Amino acid sequence: MIRNQVEHVFFRTPTVEECQSGISMELFLHLSLVPAVLIAGVLSFLQRRAQKLAIDHRLPFLRGRFAIVVPLDTIGSISNRWSYGFAFGAVSSSVLLLFSENYIPFTFPNWAKALVYLIGALEVGLAYFPFFACLSTPFRIPGAALGILYSLCWIIVTVWDTFTCPSGKILGKYQKLIIQLPCILSLIFLLGRFIYILVKAVRIHLQLDQEDPEELMHHHQMQHVKSLLKKTPEHSKPLSWFQRRVYEWDPYFKFPNRILGTAIISLIGLYTMTLADYSLSNVAFDQVERWKNTLQHLVTSCNQTEALGVMIPQLEEFINVSRKSWLATTIFASLNSVAYTFHVLACYRKHLKRLWKGQKGFLPEKFHQPKSAISVASVARYSGWQIAFTLWGYIIVHFVHFLFALLVAYVFIIPIQHGKILTMLSNLGIIILTIGLLVALVILQVILVQIFFLQDKMSPTDKQKPLALNNRKAFHCFNYFFFFYNVVMGISNCIIRLLCSIVVGTWLVSRIDRTIMQRGYEGMDTGYSTWIGMIFADHYHNNPVMVCFCQLLVSNILERHNATYSTFNNTAFVNSRVRRRWALLYTLLRNPHLIPLRKHHLSAPASLPVSPSPQSDMVVQAWVMASQTQTGQAAPQSSPETDTSAENF
């Protein structure tokens, strides 16, 4: 019943009886598939494929159109980072909707839940596809115009649904506005971004502004490589406390779109999850209060024993303490999860910079070289898993905080309220004394070994004594008598070890960048494996030194081609026939598909191997033409048809 009430508040649209003018957002999500498909079709028609397919020969009028529309570069793109981040923010409400089954307009058997969730995820992805596609398309004017229209539709419907039916039973008068506020702000930001893109594209079309050049290497990567080539100064400015303990800003590092989008949707998910947690706790504790009142009424009316009469005040006190502890720990659990989200960003930068330096010592040995397929698949899995780990981690960490709050309340606060301070101090003293004795005996064994059973230092400058025994007979007696005590002490340490492992494991369950498994079993932690594969994929694709090297290669090739072409056009050849033949040679080498269109078509000689590929045949023919051209240049008796064809080209 409690689950149904929470789903009714956060995942269902108000009924007609509750709100007469509300809009079904689930129905609008289904209907938005039609314009989303149309927008995807328009953007696909505008683009052209780099390679021709079989359909291009059957339908030549398409001219290679209907290419694949890429919504988001998830590997190394950093352009429009915040725009993509707010696009993920607009998706957040529907992503949380996937956890509920209420938006599905039909019933299904239990065994088909996995397939239904897959279909729902594909539907949500297609409904929000235009936001990402209009940001990434190279056709800025039509993409921005379509993005403005689609964003306006979503803003109008969302705002209308929010302000026509704002109230709720749990959060009061502005419940819908509080829940939908991040989504509305994200949609408004996207609308402003599309308007900016449209204005800039129109200015570029009118030649009032210049388009930014597209290069492999970004400015921050270039600055990072320059900083590596600079000599490290002997006296650098000391870091502040915030830089040493919290975060040190690096101007030469930028997070990719995928990481920022994951962080934004995680924060919005935590915002919504906190509201749902608050509502669920109120509903649950109110229900427990009603059960307690019913039980108290039965005890009073039926004249039950005094034991039940004593239990009722204790139960009432426990409900009161639990309610206050749960609500108090909600704040700490939310802050803890938000801190984890930002800490994962810091760890991402730290791990990548270590990999750039060739340092892999912070990783388990089995992860030093992950498989390529696993790394690429990890890029696709990371964002979804990080969001799910963050939301589930919030719930688990909240429960752990709640248990600690109850422990503190019943150990310290409740005894003080009841005037049992001496009893509390005596019990606490016994616990501290017991733990202190255990720790003291462990330290005592180390001190005895350090003083009596290790040989002296070999050099006064040594930091510690060598690992060499002294007084062996006394050491054997020491081991014998402490053996029986260590058996008893080992039981308590085993329990403490298990409790610490459970607490730390549950506390760090949302930390996908850190494994919660023991050494040697890291492979069983699928979240950590996904993190390792993802950072290796980003390392191989976005290493600034590698990208700089590739940029230099591309720049040199382009400069060489431009220099060659300018040489052909600007060289002061005395003989115009030679110039025409050089131009013919360059044209045929660069465009082998023009060879069959020449008037004087030369076929390959029988001595040359015949290639099964038509493109290879063209290259061979271009080579033959080049050789013929060079031969014609050396011999004065050349065919006039060659000159005519060269002039035609």
N, C-alpha and C positions, 0 to 999 in steps of 0.2 A: 504494500500500500504506500509506503514512504517513497519507494522508487517511482511509482506511478505519479505521485504528487510532484516530485522534483522534475520528472520528464514533462509533466503537464506545464510546469512553469517555464522551463528552459528550452524544450524541444517541440512543443505543440503550439499550434496557433490557437488563440482563444476562440471559443465556440460562438455561435450566433447569439445565444442567450447572454454570454458575458460581454460581448462587444459587437455592436450592430454594424460598424463600419470597418472592421478589421479586414486585412488582406491575407490570404493564405500564402505565406512565403514558400511553403513546400510546393504548392501548385505553380507559383511563379518560377521556382527553380526548374520544374519540369518543362514549363512553356518556354523558358529562355534558351532551351536547346535549339529551337528553330532559328532565331537570329544568330546564335553562336555558330551553327553550321554554315549559315549563309556568309557570315563574316570570314570564317575560315576558308570557304570556297573562293571568295573574292581575293583574299590575300594570296591564296595558292595560285589563282589564275594570273595574278600580276607577276609572280616569280617564274623564272625559267630554269629548267634543269641544266646542269653542267654537262651531262652526258645524255645522248639520245638513246631512247628505248625503242622497242619494236612498235609500240603504238605511234611513235612519231613518223614512221615510214607509212603506216596505214592512214594516219590522219595528219598529213603535213601542214594543214592550216593551223594546227595548234602551236607550232613553232616552239615546242619544248615547254609549253606552259603547264600549269597545275603541278608545280613542284611542292616539295614538303615544306610546310611552315614550321619553323623552329620557335617554340614559345619562349625558351630560356636556355642560355648557354650555361650549363651546370658545371663546367670544368674550370675555365679561367677568366671569364668575362667579368669586368668590373664596371662597365658602362651602365648607367641608369640603376645603380645599386639600390638607392633608396626608393626609386620608383618600383622596382621589383619587390622590395621589402614591403611597401604598402600594398602592393597587389596581393602578396601573401596575407597581409592583414585583412584585406577584404574577403579572402577565402576562409578566414579563421572560423567564422560562425558556421559555415557549412561543413567544415572539417569536423567540428565538434558535433554537428548533426549526424555524422556517420556513426557515432557511438550509440545512437538510438535507432530503433526500428520503426518509429512512428511515421516518418516521412514517406515510407514506401506505400504506394496506394493499393497494394494487393497482399494477400496472405501467401505464405510459403511454408513448406515443411521444415522441421528443425535440421534435417541433414543437409539442406541447401543453404544454410546461413552463410557459409564461406563464399559461395557464388553470388549470393545477393549482396553481400558487402562489397565484392569486387565490382558488380554492376553499379552499385551506388557510388563507389569511388570514381569509376569512369564517367558517370553522369555529372558528378560535381566537377571533375577535371575539365569536361567538355563545356560546362556552363560558364566556367571562369576562364576558358582558353582565350577568348578575345582580348582580355586585359593584358595578358602576357604577349600574345601575338602582335597586337598593335604597338607594343613597346619595342619589339625586336625586329619588326619588318623593315627592310631597307627603303621601302616606299613610304616616306614619311607623311606626305600630304594625305593620301587615302587612308593610311593606317591611323593617323591622328584624328581624322574626321570620323571614322568608324568607332574609334575609341571614345570620342566625345559623346556620340549618340548612345553607345552601349552603357557608358558610365552614367549618363543622365537617366536612362531607364532604371538602372539599379538604384540610383539615389532617390528618384521620385517614389518608387515603390517602397523602398526601405523607410524613408522618412514618413510617408503616408501611413504605413503600418505602425510605425513607432508612435506618432503623435495622435493618431485617431484611437489608439487603444493602448495608452501608456501605463495604466495602473495594473497592479498585481496583488495577490494575496500575501506574498512573502515580503517583498522589498518596498511595498507601499505605492505611492502615487506615481512615481517615475521609474517603475521597475523596468519596463521595456527600453526606455532611454538609457538607463544604466547598463543594461546588457548589450545593446546595439551600438553604444557610443564608439568603441574602437572601429567597428566596421564602417560606420557612417563617416568618421574622420578619414579613414583610408580611402573610401570612395571619393570624397571631396578632394583629397590630395591627388588622386589619379586624374580626376577631371581637370584640375589645374595644370598637371603635367602634360596632358594631351593638348591642352590649349597652347601651352608654351612650345611644344614640338611643332604644332601646326603653324604658329606665327614664325618660328625660325625657319621652317621648311619653305614657307612662302617668301621670306626675305632672301633665302638662298636662290630660289627659283627666279626672283627678280634681280639677282646679282647685287643685292644690297648687303649681303653677308657672305662669308666664306665657310665652306663645309670643312669640318675637322678631318684631317687625314687619318686613314686607318692603317695602323702599323701593328706588327706583331708585339712590339715592346711598348709598355706603358711608361709614363714619366717616372713613377715611383720605382719601377724596376731598374730603370736607367740610373736613378740616383743611388739605389742600393749597390749597383755594380761600381759606380764611381767611388762610393764610400769604402768599398773593399780595396780599391787601388790606392787610396790615400794612406799616407803614413799615420799611424796612431800617435796622437800627441802624448808627450811624456806626462804632462800635468793636465788632467781633464777635470771638469767641474764635478764635484761630488754629488751623488744622487740624493734627493730629498727622502724623507721617511715614506711618503706616499709612493714614490717611485720604487723604493726598495721593498716595501711590504705589500703594496696593493697592486699598482700597475705602472709600468713605464711606457710612455708613449713612444711609438716608432713611426716617424713620418714616411719611412720608406717601405711600409707594409700596409696593404689594404686587403680587407676581407672580401672574398668573392660574393657574387649575388646569392649563391646557394646558402652560404653560412649566415649572411645577414637576414635573409628571408626566414631561415629556420629559427633564428633567435627572436625575430619579431613575432612570428606566429606562436612560439613557445610562451612569450610574455603575455600575449593576448589570451592564449589558452589558460595560463595561470590566473589571469584576471577573471575569466569566466568561471574557472574551476573554484576559485575562492568564493565567488558569489553562490555557486551551487552548494559548496560545502557549508556556507553559513545558513542557507535555506534548509538544507538537509538536517543540520544539527538542530535548528529550531523545531522543525516538524517532528524529529525523533524524540527530543526531550519533552515536547508538549504531549506526545503520545505516551511517554513513560509517566508523565505527571498524571494523566488521566487514569492509567492503570493503577498508579499508587493511590489515587483518590478512591477508585473502586475497591481496592483491597482494604483501605482504611474503613470504608463504609461497611464492608462485610464484617470486618473485625468488630466494629462498634455494634452492629445490629445483632450479631450472633453470639456476643459475649464470649469471645475466644480467650485463650489462656494469656497470662501475662507475658509469656515469651514473645508472642506475636505483637503484643502491645509495645514491647521494647524494640522490636525489629522495625516497626513503622518509622519512628524518629530517625533511626540509623539509616534506613533506606532514603528518607527524605533528605538527610544530610549528604548522603552519597550522591543523590541526583543533583543537589545544589552545587556540590564541589565539582562534579563531572561537567556540568553545564559551564561553569565559570572557567574550568581548566581547558575545556575544548575551545571555547571562544578565545581565550587568551593565547593558546598555542596556534590558533589559526593565523594570527599575525606573524608569529615567529616562523611557522612553516612556509608562509608565503615569501617572507624576506629571505629565508634560506634557499628556496627554489630559485628566486630571482638572482641571488648571488651565485648559485650554481650555473645559471644560464650565462652570466657574464664571465664566470671563471672558465667555462668551457671555451669561450672565445679566446681568452688569454692562453689557455693550454694549446689551442689550435695554432696560434702564432708561435708559441714557444717550441712546440714539436716540429713545426715546419722549418723554423730557423735552425734547429739542431740537425735536421736532415739535410738542409742546404750546406751545412758545414761538414757533412759526412759522419756525424755522430749518431750511432745507433745503440749505444750502451744503455739508454733508458728503456729500450724495448726488450721483451723476452727474446731469447736466441732464436726460437722457432718462427718469430715474426720479422726477422731481419730481411727476408726476401719473400714477401707474399706472392701468391700466384696472380698472374695478370688478370685472369677472368674474375677472381675474387675481388681484386682491387676495383675494377670497373663496376662490378655489381654493387660494391659497397658505396660507391658514389650515388647510385640510385636509391639505396636503402637508407642512407644516413639520415636524411632530413625527416622522413616519416618516423624512423626509430627514435631519433632524438626528441621529437615532440612527444611521442608516446611515453618514453622513459621519463621525461620531465613531468608530465601530468600524473603518471602512476607514482613517480618518486615523491611528488607533493603529498599524495594521499598516505603513502607509507611513512614518510618522515613526520607528517602530522600525527599519525598514530603513535610513533615513537616519542615525540614531544609530549603527547597527551599522557603516556605512561609515566614519563619522568615528572610531569606536573603533578599527577596523582601521588607519586612517591614523595615528592617534596611536601605536598599538602598534608599527607597523613603522618609524615615523620616530624615535620617542624611546625606547620601552621595550626593544625587541628589540636595537638597537645597544648600549644600555647593558649588557644582560645578556651580550652576546657580547664585551664589552670594546672596542667600536669607538666610543668616545665622541668621539675626535678626528675620525674620518671623519664621524660624525653632525653634529658642530658645523661642520665645513667645508662640508658639503652644505647645512646649514641657513643658514649665513652667506651662501652664494652665492644661495640663494633670496631671503633677506631683502634682500640688496644689490641684486638685480635689481628686485624690487618697489619698493624704496626709490628707486632711480634713476628708474623710471617715474613714481612719484608726485612726486618732486622736480622732474622736468622739466615736469610738468603745472602744479605750483605756480609754477615759475619763469616760465612764460608769463604767468600771471595777474599776478605781481609786476611783470614788465617792462611790461605794459600799464598797470598801475596807476601806475607811476612816470613813464614816458616818453610814453605815447600817449593820455593823458586830460588834458583841460584842468583848470585849478585850480578849487577850490570857489568857487561864487558868493557864499557867505556862510560865515563861520567856524563858524556853528552847524550847517551841513549835515553829515550823517553820512557821506556819500560824495561823490565827485566826480561831476559831471554826465556823462551819456552823450553826450559831445562829443569828437571826435578832435582830437589835437594831434600835430604832427610827422608829417604824412601820408606823406611820401616814405619816411621811416625805417620807418613802419608797413607800407608795401607791401613793402619789402625784408624785413622781419621775417616777413610772411606767406609770402613766396616761399621762403625758406630753411627755414622750419619746415614747409612743406608736405610735403616728402619724408620728413621724420622722422615726421610725424603719420600718414602712410600706413602705415609700419611699426608704429608704436605702436597704430594703430587695430585691427590684426589681433589683437594680444594683448588689447586692451580688449573686442573683440567676443566673444572666447572667455570672458573673465571675466564679461561681461554675461550670456551664455547660461548659464554655470554658476550665477551668482547667481540668475537667474530660475528655473532648475530647482530649486535648493535651497530658495528662499523659497516657490515654488509648492507643492512637496511638503510643506514644513514647515507650511504654512497650509491644507492641503487640507481639514482638518476644520473650519476656521473659516468657517462658512456666513455669518457676518455681514460678511465681508471678501472682496472679489472677488480672484481670482488672475489675471484677464485684464488686458490693457493698456487704457489709456484709449480709449474709443470702441468697445470690444468687450465691455463689461460685460454686454450682453444675451445673449451666448453662455454666460455663467456662469449656468446654471439655478438653482444653489443660492443664489447672491446675489439673483437675481430673486425667488425664493421668500421670502427674508428681507425684502426691501423691500416686497413685497406684503403680507406678514403684519404688519409693523409699521404700515403705513398702515391696514390694516383695524382693528387694535387702537386706533390713534390716533383714527379716526373714531367708534368705538363706545365708547371708554373715556376720552375726554378729560374730565378732572374739571370743567372750565368748562362744556362742553356738557352733561354729565350734571347739573350743578348747575342750569343753565338749565331743562332739561327737568323736573327735580324741582320747581322753583318753579312752572312752568306746571301740572303735575299737582296740586300742593298748592293752588294758587289755584282750579283748577276744582272740586276736591273741597270746598273751603271755600265756594265760591259755591253749589254744589248743596246743601250742608248748611244754609247760611244761608237759601236759598230755601225749602227744605222746612220749616225751623223757623218761617219767616215765615208759611207757610200754616197751620201748626198752632197758632201762638201769637198771631197777630194778633187783637186784640179786636174782631172784627166784630160790630156790633149785630145785623145781619140774618143768621140762621142759613142762609137760602137762599143768600145770597152766598158764605158760607163753603163750603157743600156744592158750589157750582158751581166755585169756585176749586180745591177738592180734585179735582173731576171733571176739570177742565182739566189739572191737573198730572198726574193719573193717566193720562189718555189720551195726553198728549204723551210721557210716559216709557214707556208700554206701548201702542204702537199696535196690537198684535195683539189687544187686548181689545175693539176697536171693533166687529168683527162679532158679538161675543157679547152686545152690549147689546140690551135689549128694544126700545128705540127707535133703530133703526139708520138713520142719515141717509146717503144716497148723495151722491156728488159731483155738483154741477150741471153742466150741459152746457157752460158757458162755460169750465170748468177743463180743462186738457189731461189726457188719460188717460195715465198712466204704464204702461209695459209690465211694471214690477216690482210684485209684490203688496205688498212692503214700502213702496214709494213710494206705492201707492194708500192704504195705511193712514195714512201720514203726511199725505197730502192730506185724507183724511177727518178726521184729528185736527185739522187746520187749520180745516176747515169746522165741526167741532164747537166749536172754540174761538171762532170768529166767531159761531156761533149762541148760544153761552153768553154772550158779551159783549153780543150784541143782546138776549138775554133779560134780562140784568142791567139794561140801560137801560130796557127796556119793562116795565111792570108786568104786562101780560097775557102770562104765560109758561105753557107747557104743564105741567100737573101731572105728565105722564109723565116729563118731564126730572128733576123733583125726585125722583120715585120711583126712576128709574134711578140718579140720583146717590147716593141713600141706599143703593141696592143695592151700589154700588161702595164 
